[in-house]
């Protein structure tokens, strides 16, 4: 292999999990001599800085970068890593998660096979203390039971209802009708390859995980794609921009490339798992940014890139206590999106239902 893959890790106070994340890269089947592991420390105070310095000293593939000032979110260290990397391909890892052993090799082979600008796979959502494993959402039928005969996957279900109701009713409602364009939906599919996102807008319904993907360097650099300054939603904006610009996209429907850990104890949660008004505020700003990015694309792309996320936002808002002033702030942001995102009747009804819910809540809080 005469090409190199740069893998960027944003690091802040992940000491207990950090070595496991880096080791999952060091031990990749592709060989760490083909990797450039860029570890960007955002002023950790728990010893993470010393851990990455040790890796940089012991492994030629590891590079440690230390910020002088904490940025408070993952987007800045990720952008630092993009500017510093030298690889022909770029990947990302959140350091408290893990790549599966052959993630880099399989995704690299897929992107090379089709001469595509990006490729991605599925991921496992592992509830570390809850003892269950969910498969990430895909709009395509899969054959994961055959690919992973010893694994028991539950369906991703973020509204906590019985699986039968989710599988047969809510999932279809939340994610909208199937936009069957190039590939069928009536049988399991292993690989999906398209020249551009308009051939399969349903790809935009999947989780906007930057860490389940490999990007050819020119896709990011030539289009000047960087992470936007959102505490939450920076990955959504980045993923959308790459999918909109990519010339050649490969999705491996039966391949698990990433283990995403849900550490569901109160004292072991990341910043993006702590629901507060800033998180939902910046998520909505991300939706507004994403909707602007889709100007010039089809109505299907405009809708699918935002609408499923709006439903997730609404569910999160309903299950979180906010003050009247905080709800007023959130309402103002939803109204900003409403002004530009009015593509069809269903979309207008969706956003109107959100504004009505917020207005009703504010009115109740006045009484």
N, C-alpha and C positions, 0 to 999 in steps of 0.2 A: 504493500500500500504506500503510494507516494503522496498521499494527501493527509491532512491533519484536521481533527475535529476539536474545536474549542468548546469547553463546557464551563459555563459561568455560574458561580454560586454567590448569592448575596448572603452575607453572614452577620447576624447580630444576636448574641446571647443564646446560642443553640448548643452550648457545650456538651450536655449529656447525650445529644444525638449526632453531633457533628462528625465524629470519627466513622460512624456507620455509613453516613452519606458519602463521605469521601472514599471510603474503602469500596463502596459499590461501584465507584469509577475506576479506582486503581486495579480492580480485579475484572474489568470488562473483558469479554472473550476477544474483542478486536485487538487487544494489547494496549497497555497504557503508553507505549512508545508512540502510538498514533494519536494520542490525546494531548491537549493542552488544557489543564485544569486550572482555571482562574478563580481564585478565592478572594473575594472582596470583603474585607472586614469593615463594618460600619460603626466603629468605635465600641466594640463589645467590652463589657466589664466583667465577664464571667470566666475569662481564660481562653475564650475561643481564639483570640489573637495568637496566643502561644501555640495552640494546637496547629493552626495553619502554617505558622513559621516552621514547626517541626516537619510537617509534610513537605514544605518547599525545600527544606534542607536535605531530606532523605530521598526525594523523588524528583528526577529531572523534569517530569511532566507537570509538576505543580508550581504555580506562581502565586505568591501571597501579596496582596495589595491592601494597604491600610489607609482608610480615610482619616483626615485630621479632625473632621467634625461630623457628628451623627446626623443623618438625613431624616431619620424617623420612618422610613418606608423602604421597600425593596427596589423601587424604580431607580433610585440614584446609583446604588452599587451595581445593578444590572447594566445600566448605561455605561458606568465606568468600565465594566468588563467588556462591553462591546467595543469601546474605543481602544482597549488594550489588547484585544485578542488578535491573533495572526492566522488562525485556522482557515481552511477552505470551506468548512462547515461550522455552524454554531448551534449549540444546544444549551439548555438551562437545567439546573437542578436546585430545588429548595433543599438546603443541607440537612433538614430533619426528616427527609424522605429518602427513598432508595430507587436507583435504577435496577431493573431486572438484569441478570448477568449478561445477556446478549442484546441488550437494548440498542447500544451504539452500532453494533455490527449489523443487526437486522434492519434498522432504519437507514443506515448508510447504504446497504445493498439495495434497498427499495428505491431510494432517491437516485442512485446510479443506474439501476435497471431501466428506469423510465426517463432518465435525463431530466428529472423534475427539479423544481426549486425548493420543494419542501415535502416531507413525509411525516406521518404520525401514526400512532397506534392507540390502543385502549389502555386504561389504567385501573388498578385495583384500589378501591377506597377501603382501607383497613381500619376498623374501629379497634384500637389497641386494647382498650379495657372492656369494650362491649362484646368482643369475641365474635364479630361478624365481618364478612368481606362482601362488598358490593362491586359489581362491574359498572364501569362508566357507561353513560348513555350512548347508544348508537341508533340512528334511524334505520339501520340495515339489520336484517336477520343475521344472527351469527351461529357459529358451531363451536362455541367455547367449551361445551361439555366434552366434545371429542378432543379439542386441543389441550384441555386441562382436565383430564379424567379424575384426578385426585382432589380437585378444587370444588368447593361449593360456593357459587356466586349468588348473592341476592341482587334483585333489581334495584338500581339507584332510585330512591324514593324520598325526596326532601320534605314532603308534607306529612309524613308519618301516618299513612293510612294503610289498610290491608293491601297486600300485594295484588290480589285479584282486582280490587277497585282501581288501583294504580295502573296495572297493565292494560285493563280493558276500557277504562273510561278517562281517568284524570290525565294520564300521560298524553293521550291523543288530544285532549282539550288544551293542555298547557303548551304543548309543542306545535300545535296546529296540524293542518292536513299534510299528508305526505306529498312532497313535491317531487314526484317521480319523473325524472328527465332523461337520464342516461342509463341508469342501472335499475333492474327490477327490485321489487320489495317482497316477492312471494317465495323466496328461497334463500338459504344462507349464502353469504358472499364472503370471500376471503380478502381479496384486494379490490379496491376502488381506485381507478386512475382517471383523472380528468385534466384537460389542458387549462381550464380556468374555473372559477367558482360558479359562474353562471350555468355550467353544465350539471352541477349538483348543489343547489343552494341549501339542501338539507344538511350539508356538512357544517353549516353555521349554527345548527341547533346543538351541536356537541359542546361539551365543557371547554371554555377558552383557556386551556392549559398550555402554557408556553413550554412546560417541562416534558410534555409527551411528544415533542416534535424535534425534527432536525431541519435546519434552514441552510440553504446554500448561501454563502457569504454575500454574493452579489444581490440577492433578494433584499437583504437588510441594508446593505451599504448604498447600492445604486438608488434605492427609493428613500433613503434617509429615514428609515423607520427606527424609532427609539421609544422607550417606555415613557408614557405621559405621567405627569406629576399627580397621580392619584394614589392615596393610601390603599384603596381597594378599587379594582377596575382597571388598573394599569395593564394587567395581563390580558384582559378582554380587548382593550384597544389595540394592543400590540398584535394579538392573534388575528383580529379582524383585518388589520392593515396588511399583514403578510398574506392572508387568504385572498384578499381583494387584488393584490399585486402579483401573486405567484403565477408563473408560467409553468404549469405542471404541478399537480398535487396528487400525492399518493396516500391513501388511508388503508392501514392494515387492520381489518375488522376483527380478526381472530388472534391478534398478538397483544399480549400484555407487556408493556415496556416500562411501567412505572408503578411503584407502590407508594400511594399517597396515604399517610398516616393521620387518622383522626384521633388525637390524644384527648379523649373526652373526660378528663378530670378538671375541676375548676382551677387548679394551680398549674396546669400544663397546657396553656392555650396560646396560640399566636395572636398577633395584633389584629389580624383580619377575622379572627373568630370572636372577638369581643365586640358585640353589636353596640354601637353608639351612633349618635346623630352624624358625626363626621364620616363614618363608614358609609351610611346610606346616602348622605349628601354627595360624597365623591363618587359613589357608584352611579348616581343619577347624572353627574357631570360626565362620567365615562360614557353613559348611554347617549348623551347629547353629542359628545365628540364622535362616537361611532356612527350615529345617524348622519352626521355631516359628511363622514368619510364615504358613505354609500351613495351620495349624489352622483347621478349619471349611470347608476346600476338599475337593474330591474326592480319592480315593486316587490317581487318575492325576496330578493336579497335585502332590500330595505327593511322588510317586515321581520324576516327570520333572524336577522342580525341583532334585533333589539327586543322583539315581543316576548320570547320565552324568558329573557332576563327580567323583564318588567314584572312578570308573574312571580318570579323568585323574590324580587325586591319587595313586592306587596306582601308576600307571605312573611318575610322577615320583619317588615314594619309592623304588621298586625300582632306579632308575637313579642314586640319590644315596647317598653314603656317610654314615652317621650312627653316632654312638657308642651304646653300650648305654643310657646315661642319656637321650640324645635320643630313642631309640626308645621308651623307657618313657614319656616325656612324650607322644609322639604316640599311643601306645596308650591312654593315659588319656583323650585327647581323642576318639578313635574310640569308646571305651566310653561317653562322654557322649552321642554321637550315637545309639549303639546303644539306649540307654534310651528314646529318644523316637521313633526312626525304625524302626518294625517293622510296616509297613503290610501286607505280604504275604510269601509264602514266598520269592520271588525276592529281595526286598530284604533279608530276614533272612539269606539265604545269602550275598548280596553282602557285607554288613558282617561276617558271621562269617568269611568268607574273608580279609578285611583284617586282622581281629584275630588270626586264626591265623597269618598271614604275619608279623605283627609279633612275636607271642609266640615263634615259631620262631626268628626272627632274634635276639631277646634271649637265648634259651636257648643258641644257638650262640655268642654273644658272651660268655657266662658260662664256657664251656668252655675 
